[in-house]
């Protein structure tokens, strides 16, 4: 069974989900990684998506929740501060890596660069280095990732996810059943097993 996994490198919860999605579902299905652009995916009426919109107690609980999850699953979190970078180029590069059969070699280091190492993943030089590290011709791959064709492809993939009901990341599907959030994997696995 193919289990679609919608993600954006911008989201810490998608990072945590990414750290465990393949091992968690290894006995029940293969993960089909699907990059989507969270900035366009989010429902506009949902309001601002930032810690600035939370009270101090909720911010602390939010950060503690991420720390607890990262400790439990062994995910490395670095000192990541500041606004979320625009991940469009990084997502388009992930599509290039996927086409080249080097997705995992790009994807896992890309998530580490953002959330464990605190690198500016909106910087073309960082994306180029990740492509090179994945064993891809970095200059050609970066040029392709920056192309209008890849921008249109990411936009189309994001719109297809929206049409399917996706509003955030990480999201997985089991058939037509949608499960949003790193903490919903147990529910998704239940639906896979009851299949």
DRENPA-122183 format. One line per field, with one value per residue: residue number from 1; residue in three letters; x, y, z of N, C-alpha, C in turn. Coordinates in steps of 0.1 Angstrom, whole numbers, padded with zeros to 4 digits. Example, Ala and Ser with C-alpha at 12.3 -4.5 7.8 and 13.67 -1.06 7.14 Angstrom:
% DRENPA-122183
i <- 1; 2 $
aa <- ala; ser $
neast <- 0132; 0128 $
nnorth <- -0057; -0022 $
nup <- 0078; 0071 $
caeast <- 0123; 0137 $
canorth <- -0045; -0011 $
caup <- 0078; 0071 $
ceast <- 0132; 0129 $
cnorth <- -0033; 0000 $
cup <- 0078; 0079 $
END
This chain:
% DRENPA-122183
i <- 1; 2; 3; 4; 5; 6; 7; 8; 9; 10; 11; 12; 13; 14; 15; 16; 17; 18; 19; 20; 21; 22; 23; 24; 25; 26; 27; 28; 29; 30; 31; 32; 33; 34; 35; 36; 37; 38; 39; 40; 41; 42; 43; 44; 45; 46; 47; 48; 49; 50; 51; 52; 53; 54; 55; 56; 57; 58; 59; 60; 61; 62; 63; 64; 65; 66; 67; 68; 69; 70; 71; 72; 73; 74; 75; 76; 77; 78; 79; 80; 81; 82; 83; 84; 85; 86; 87; 88; 89; 90; 91; 92; 93; 94; 95; 96; 97; 98; 99; 100; 101; 102; 103; 104; 105; 106; 107; 108; 109; 110; 111; 112; 113; 114; 115; 116; 117; 118; 119; 120; 121; 122; 123; 124; 125; 126; 127; 128; 129; 130; 131; 132; 133; 134; 135; 136; 137; 138; 139; 140; 141; 142; 143; 144; 145; 146; 147; 148; 149; 150; 151; 152; 153; 154; 155; 156; 157; 158; 159; 160; 161; 162; 163; 164; 165; 166; 167; 168; 169; 170; 171; 172; 173; 174; 175; 176; 177; 178; 179; 180; 181; 182; 183; 184; 185; 186; 187; 188; 189; 190; 191; 192; 193; 194; 195 $
aa <- unk; unk; unk; unk; unk; unk; unk; unk; unk; unk; unk; unk; unk; unk; unk; unk; unk; unk; unk; unk; unk; unk; unk; unk; unk; unk; unk; unk; unk; unk; unk; unk; unk; unk; unk; unk; unk; unk; unk; unk; unk; unk; unk; unk; unk; unk; unk; unk; unk; unk; unk; unk; unk; unk; unk; unk; unk; unk; unk; unk; unk; unk; unk; unk; unk; unk; unk; unk; unk; unk; unk; unk; unk; unk; unk; unk; unk; unk; unk; unk; unk; unk; unk; unk; unk; unk; unk; unk; unk; unk; unk; unk; unk; unk; unk; unk; unk; unk; unk; unk; unk; unk; unk; unk; unk; unk; unk; unk; unk; unk; unk; unk; unk; unk; unk; unk; unk; unk; unk; unk; unk; unk; unk; unk; unk; unk; unk; unk; unk; unk; unk; unk; unk; unk; unk; unk; unk; unk; unk; unk; unk; unk; unk; unk; unk; unk; unk; unk; unk; unk; unk; unk; unk; unk; unk; unk; unk; unk; unk; unk; unk; unk; unk; unk; unk; unk; unk; unk; unk; unk; unk; unk; unk; unk; unk; unk; unk; unk; unk; unk; unk; unk; unk; unk; unk; unk; unk; unk; unk; unk; unk; unk; unk; unk; unk $
neast <- 0008; 0005; 0013; 0004; 0024; 0022; 0042; 0061; 0091; 0091; 0077; 0078; 0065; 0060; 0086; 0091; 0072; 0083; 0107; 0098; 0080; 0086; 0099; 0077; 0056; 0066; 0060; 0035; 0031; 0044; 0059; 0048; 0063; 0052; 0058; 0045; 0034; 0033; 0027; 0008; -0010; -0023; -0053; -0066; -0084; -0077; -0060; -0030; -0001; 0019; 0042; 0040; 0013; 0004; -0003; 0019; 0019; 0008; 0027; 0050; 0040; 0037; 0063; 0074; 0060; 0070; 0097; 0093; 0083; 0105; 0125; 0114; 0113; 0139; 0147; 0168; 0169; 0179; 0191; 0168; 0156; 0137; 0119; 0099; 0116; 0112; 0103; 0100; 0119; 0135; 0116; 0109; 0134; 0134; 0116; 0131; 0152; 0137; 0128; 0152; 0158; 0170; 0159; 0157; 0183; 0185; 0163; 0163; 0187; 0180; 0158; 0173; 0191; 0174; 0161; 0177; 0203; 0198; 0201; 0197; 0174; 0162; 0181; 0198; 0224; 0226; 0207; 0218; 0241; 0229; 0218; 0241; 0253; 0235; 0244; 0238; 0240; 0247; 0246; 0231; 0208; 0199; 0194; 0172; 0154; 0149; 0133; 0105; 0088; 0091; 0082; 0055; 0048; 0050; 0031; 0008; 0008; 0003; -0022; -0037; -0035; -0049; -0074; -0079; -0084; -0064; -0049; -0029; 0004; 0022; 0005; -0012; -0026; -0049; -0063; -0092; -0093; -0082; -0054; -0042; -0013; 0015; 0009; -0012; -0005; -0009; -0036; -0039; -0024; -0040; -0062; -0049; -0043; -0068; -0078 $
nnorth <- -0012; 0022; 0051; 0083; 0111; 0142; 0171; 0200; 0216; 0237; 0233; 0224; 0203; 0186; 0180; 0164; 0144; 0134; 0123; 0099; 0086; 0067; 0044; 0039; 0031; 0009; -0018; -0018; -0003; 0016; 0048; 0076; 0103; 0137; 0168; 0199; 0233; 0250; 0277; 0283; 0263; 0265; 0274; 0305; 0319; 0309; 0324; 0340; 0320; 0316; 0317; 0342; 0348; 0335; 0331; 0334; 0310; 0291; 0292; 0282; 0256; 0246; 0246; 0229; 0206; 0200; 0195; 0173; 0154; 0153; 0143; 0117; 0105; 0107; 0128; 0154; 0187; 0219; 0252; 0269; 0298; 0329; 0341; 0318; 0304; 0310; 0282; 0274; 0271; 0250; 0230; 0227; 0218; 0194; 0180; 0178; 0162; 0139; 0132; 0125; 0102; 0104; 0111; 0106; 0109; 0136; 0147; 0139; 0151; 0178; 0183; 0181; 0202; 0224; 0221; 0208; 0219; 0246; 0261; 0285; 0277; 0288; 0300; 0299; 0289; 0272; 0253; 0244; 0231; 0210; 0196; 0189; 0173; 0152; 0138; 0147; 0166; 0196; 0223; 0221; 0209; 0228; 0250; 0238; 0235; 0261; 0269; 0280; 0259; 0240; 0255; 0258; 0231; 0225; 0242; 0232; 0206; 0213; 0225; 0203; 0188; 0205; 0203; 0177; 0180; 0186; 0207; 0213; 0203; 0176; 0155; 0124; 0099; 0072; 0053; 0070; 0083; 0109; 0120; 0143; 0156; 0149; 0134; 0118; 0094; 0069; 0065; 0065; 0042; 0023; 0023; 0014; -0012; -0023; -0024 $
nup <- 0000; -0008; 0010; 0011; 0020; 0030; 0031; 0043; 0045; 0062; 0085; 0119; 0130; 0108; 0104; 0127; 0122; 0099; 0108; 0118; 0101; 0080; 0095; 0112; 0096; 0082; 0081; 0070; 0047; 0019; 0019; 0002; -0005; -0006; -0015; -0005; -0006; 0021; 0028; 0009; 0012; 0037; 0052; 0047; 0064; 0088; 0104; 0118; 0117; 0140; 0167; 0179; 0181; 0203; 0238; 0267; 0283; 0266; 0245; 0259; 0265; 0239; 0229; 0247; 0241; 0215; 0223; 0239; 0221; 0203; 0220; 0226; 0201; 0191; 0175; 0163; 0174; 0167; 0177; 0166; 0154; 0148; 0119; 0098; 0071; 0036; 0019; -0007; -0029; -0018; -0016; -0043; -0052; -0039; -0055; -0079; -0070; -0064; -0089; -0100; -0087; -0062; -0039; -0010; -0003; -0005; 0009; 0037; 0047; 0041; 0058; 0082; 0079; 0082; 0107; 0126; 0123; 0118; 0095; 0068; 0048; 0027; 0012; -0018; -0021; 0001; -0007; -0030; -0021; -0006; -0027; -0041; -0021; -0022; -0043; -0069; -0100; -0090; -0100; -0124; -0113; -0095; -0112; -0126; -0104; -0099; -0120; -0140; -0146; -0126; -0105; -0112; -0111; -0084; -0074; -0087; -0075; -0048; -0050; -0058; -0035; -0017; -0029; -0023; 0004; 0022; 0046; 0062; 0074; 0090; 0068; 0062; 0042; 0042; 0020; 0014; 0038; 0058; 0078; 0099; 0112; 0132; 0155; 0148; 0135; 0147; 0146; 0118; 0112; 0124; 0107; 0084; 0091; 0097; 0072 $
caeast <- 0000; 0012; 0007; 0009; 0029; 0024; 0051; 0068; 0103; 0089; 0069; 0085; 0057; 0062; 0099; 0090; 0066; 0092; 0117; 0093; 0070; 0090; 0099; 0064; 0047; 0074; 0053; 0021; 0030; 0055; 0056; 0049; 0066; 0046; 0060; 0034; 0039; 0025; 0022; -0004; -0019; -0030; -0066; -0064; -0092; -0072; -0053; -0016; 0005; 0032; 0042; 0036; -0002; 0000; 0000; 0032; 0017; 0006; 0040; 0058; 0035; 0039; 0077; 0077; 0055; 0080; 0108; 0090; 0083; 0119; 0132; 0108; 0116; 0153; 0149; 0177; 0164; 0189; 0185; 0161; 0149; 0134; 0107; 0101; 0121; 0104; 0108; 0096; 0130; 0138; 0106; 0111; 0146; 0130; 0110; 0142; 0158; 0128; 0129; 0166; 0160; 0179; 0150; 0160; 0196; 0183; 0152; 0166; 0196; 0173; 0151; 0183; 0196; 0165; 0156; 0188; 0214; 0194; 0205; 0187; 0171; 0157; 0193; 0201; 0237; 0224; 0200; 0228; 0250; 0221; 0217; 0255; 0254; 0227; 0250; 0232; 0247; 0241; 0243; 0219; 0196; 0195; 0187; 0159; 0146; 0145; 0126; 0090; 0082; 0091; 0073; 0041; 0045; 0048; 0018; -0002; 0007; -0003; -0036; -0042; -0036; -0060; -0086; -0081; -0088; -0052; -0049; -0016; 0014; 0022; -0008; -0011; -0039; -0051; -0074; -0098; -0093; -0071; -0050; -0034; -0006; 0025; 0003; -0023; 0000; -0015; -0049; -0037; -0020; -0052; -0070; -0042; -0044; -0082; -0080 $
canorth <- 0000; 0035; 0060; 0096; 0119; 0156; 0178; 0212; 0217; 0249; 0230; 0216; 0191; 0178; 0174; 0153; 0133; 0128; 0115; 0086; 0081; 0054; 0033; 0036; 0024; 0000; -0031; -0017; 0004; 0024; 0062; 0084; 0117; 0146; 0181; 0209; 0246; 0253; 0290; 0283; 0252; 0269; 0282; 0319; 0323; 0303; 0334; 0338; 0307; 0319; 0317; 0355; 0348; 0326; 0335; 0328; 0296; 0282; 0291; 0273; 0242; 0243; 0243; 0217; 0195; 0197; 0189; 0159; 0145; 0151; 0134; 0104; 0098; 0109; 0139; 0165; 0201; 0229; 0264; 0275; 0310; 0338; 0337; 0306; 0308; 0306; 0269; 0271; 0266; 0238; 0220; 0224; 0210; 0180; 0174; 0175; 0151; 0128; 0128; 0119; 0090; 0107; 0119; 0104; 0115; 0151; 0150; 0139; 0162; 0191; 0185; 0183; 0215; 0234; 0219; 0204; 0228; 0260; 0268; 0293; 0268; 0297; 0305; 0291; 0282; 0260; 0243; 0238; 0222; 0199; 0189; 0183; 0162; 0141; 0131; 0153; 0177; 0206; 0234; 0218; 0206; 0241; 0257; 0232; 0238; 0275; 0271; 0282; 0246; 0234; 0264; 0254; 0218; 0226; 0249; 0222; 0196; 0219; 0227; 0190; 0185; 0213; 0197; 0165; 0183; 0189; 0221; 0215; 0192; 0165; 0148; 0111; 0093; 0057; 0054; 0084; 0088; 0118; 0121; 0155; 0158; 0139; 0126; 0110; 0082; 0057; 0064; 0061; 0028; 0015; 0022; 0005; -0026; -0028; -0024 $
caup <- 0000; -0009; 0020; 0008; 0032; 0025; 0040; 0039; 0054; 0071; 0097; 0128; 0132; 0097; 0106; 0137; 0115; 0089; 0115; 0122; 0092; 0074; 0104; 0118; 0087; 0074; 0079; 0065; 0034; 0015; 0020; -0010; 0000; -0015; -0011; -0008; -0002; 0033; 0027; 0000; 0017; 0049; 0050; 0050; 0075; 0101; 0111; 0117; 0122; 0146; 0182; 0184; 0183; 0215; 0251; 0272; 0288; 0254; 0238; 0266; 0263; 0225; 0228; 0255; 0233; 0205; 0229; 0244; 0209; 0197; 0229; 0225; 0188; 0188; 0165; 0168; 0172; 0170; 0181; 0154; 0158; 0137; 0111; 0090; 0058; 0024; 0015; -0021; -0036; -0012; -0021; -0058; -0053; -0035; -0067; -0088; -0064; -0065; -0103; -0102; -0079; -0051; -0029; 0004; -0001; -0004; 0018; 0052; 0050; 0040; 0071; 0093; 0077; 0087; 0121; 0135; 0121; 0118; 0083; 0060; 0037; 0016; 0005; -0030; -0018; 0010; -0015; -0040; -0013; -0004; -0040; -0043; -0011; -0026; -0055; -0081; -0106; -0083; -0108; -0133; -0105; -0089; -0123; -0128; -0093; -0099; -0132; -0139; -0147; -0112; -0097; -0116; -0107; -0069; -0072; -0090; -0064; -0037; -0053; -0058; -0021; -0012; -0035; -0015; 0017; 0030; 0051; 0070; 0073; 0081; 0065; 0055; 0038; 0041; 0011; 0014; 0051; 0060; 0091; 0099; 0124; 0137; 0165; 0142; 0128; 0153; 0139; 0104; 0112; 0127; 0094; 0074; 0096; 0096; 0058 $
ceast <- 0009; 0005; 0013; 0012; 0031; 0032; 0056; 0079; 0101; 0083; 0077; 0078; 0058; 0076; 0098; 0083; 0075; 0103; 0112; 0084; 0074; 0091; 0086; 0055; 0054; 0068; 0040; 0020; 0043; 0050; 0058; 0051; 0060; 0048; 0049; 0039; 0029; 0019; 0009; -0015; -0028; -0043; -0064; -0072; -0087; -0064; -0038; -0011; 0019; 0031; 0038; 0021; -0006; 0004; 0013; 0030; 0016; 0019; 0049; 0053; 0038; 0054; 0081; 0072; 0065; 0093; 0105; 0089; 0097; 0127; 0127; 0113; 0131; 0156; 0158; 0170; 0176; 0183; 0180; 0153; 0145; 0122; 0110; 0106; 0111; 0110; 0105; 0107; 0134; 0129; 0107; 0124; 0143; 0124; 0120; 0149; 0150; 0128; 0142; 0168; 0169; 0171; 0155; 0174; 0196; 0174; 0157; 0177; 0190; 0165; 0161; 0189; 0187; 0163; 0167; 0200; 0211; 0198; 0194; 0184; 0164; 0169; 0197; 0215; 0235; 0217; 0209; 0237; 0242; 0220; 0230; 0257; 0246; 0232; 0244; 0240; 0241; 0237; 0231; 0206; 0190; 0188; 0173; 0149; 0141; 0136; 0111; 0083; 0081; 0082; 0058; 0038; 0042; 0034; 0006; -0004; 0001; -0018; -0043; -0044; -0048; -0073; -0090; -0085; -0076; -0052; -0036; -0007; 0019; 0008; -0005; -0025; -0038; -0064; -0079; -0098; -0080; -0068; -0039; -0026; 0003; 0018; -0009; -0018; -0006; -0029; -0048; -0033; -0031; -0060; -0063; -0044; -0058; -0086; -0089 $
cnorth <- 0013; 0045; 0074; 0104; 0133; 0163; 0191; 0213; 0229; 0245; 0221; 0202; 0181; 0172; 0162; 0141; 0126; 0119; 0101; 0079; 0068; 0043; 0029; 0028; 0013; -0013; -0030; -0010; 0012; 0039; 0069; 0098; 0127; 0161; 0191; 0222; 0251; 0267; 0292; 0273; 0257; 0277; 0296; 0324; 0317; 0313; 0331; 0325; 0311; 0318; 0331; 0356; 0340; 0334; 0328; 0314; 0287; 0281; 0281; 0258; 0237; 0239; 0231; 0205; 0190; 0190; 0175; 0150; 0142; 0141; 0119; 0097; 0100; 0119; 0150; 0178; 0210; 0241; 0272; 0286; 0318; 0333; 0325; 0311; 0303; 0293; 0265; 0265; 0252; 0227; 0217; 0216; 0196; 0173; 0170; 0163; 0138; 0123; 0121; 0106; 0091; 0114; 0117; 0110; 0130; 0154; 0150; 0149; 0176; 0193; 0188; 0197; 0225; 0233; 0215; 0214; 0242; 0268; 0275; 0285; 0275; 0302; 0295; 0283; 0270; 0249; 0236; 0228; 0209; 0190; 0181; 0171; 0150; 0133; 0135; 0164; 0190; 0219; 0232; 0216; 0219; 0249; 0251; 0235; 0252; 0279; 0273; 0269; 0239; 0242; 0260; 0240; 0217; 0232; 0239; 0211; 0201; 0221; 0213; 0185; 0192; 0207; 0184; 0167; 0187; 0204; 0224; 0203; 0189; 0159; 0135; 0107; 0078; 0056; 0068; 0090; 0097; 0119; 0132; 0155; 0146; 0129; 0117; 0097; 0070; 0055; 0059; 0046; 0018; 0012; 0013; -0010; -0032; -0030; -0032 $
cup <- 0000; 0001; 0016; 0020; 0027; 0036; 0034; 0050; 0064; 0084; 0106; 0131; 0120; 0098; 0116; 0130; 0106; 0096; 0118; 0112; 0086; 0083; 0109; 0109; 0079; 0072; 0073; 0052; 0032; 0015; 0007; -0005; -0011; -0009; -0015; -0001; 0009; 0033; 0019; 0005; 0028; 0045; 0055; 0062; 0089; 0109; 0111; 0123; 0128; 0161; 0187; 0187; 0195; 0227; 0256; 0276; 0276; 0246; 0245; 0264; 0248; 0223; 0236; 0248; 0222; 0211; 0234; 0232; 0204; 0206; 0227; 0212; 0183; 0177; 0171; 0164; 0176; 0175; 0169; 0159; 0146; 0129; 0102; 0076; 0047; 0019; 0001; -0028; -0031; -0016; -0035; -0060; -0049; -0047; -0077; -0083; -0065; -0080; -0107; -0094; -0067; -0040; -0015; 0007; 0000; 0008; 0033; 0055; 0050; 0053; 0082; 0092; 0083; 0102; 0131; 0135; 0120; 0106; 0076; 0048; 0025; 0007; -0006; -0028; -0009; 0002; -0024; -0033; -0009; -0016; -0043; -0034; -0014; -0038; -0068; -0086; -0100; -0091; -0117; -0125; -0099; -0100; -0126; -0117; -0093; -0112; -0130; -0140; -0134; -0103; -0100; -0111; -0092; -0067; -0076; -0080; -0052; -0039; -0053; -0043; -0014; -0017; -0027; -0001; 0027; 0033; 0059; 0068; 0088; 0079; 0058; 0052; 0038; 0033; 0011; 0028; 0053; 0075; 0092; 0113; 0127; 0147; 0161; 0135; 0134; 0148; 0125; 0103; 0115; 0115; 0084; 0078; 0095; 0081; 0052 $
END
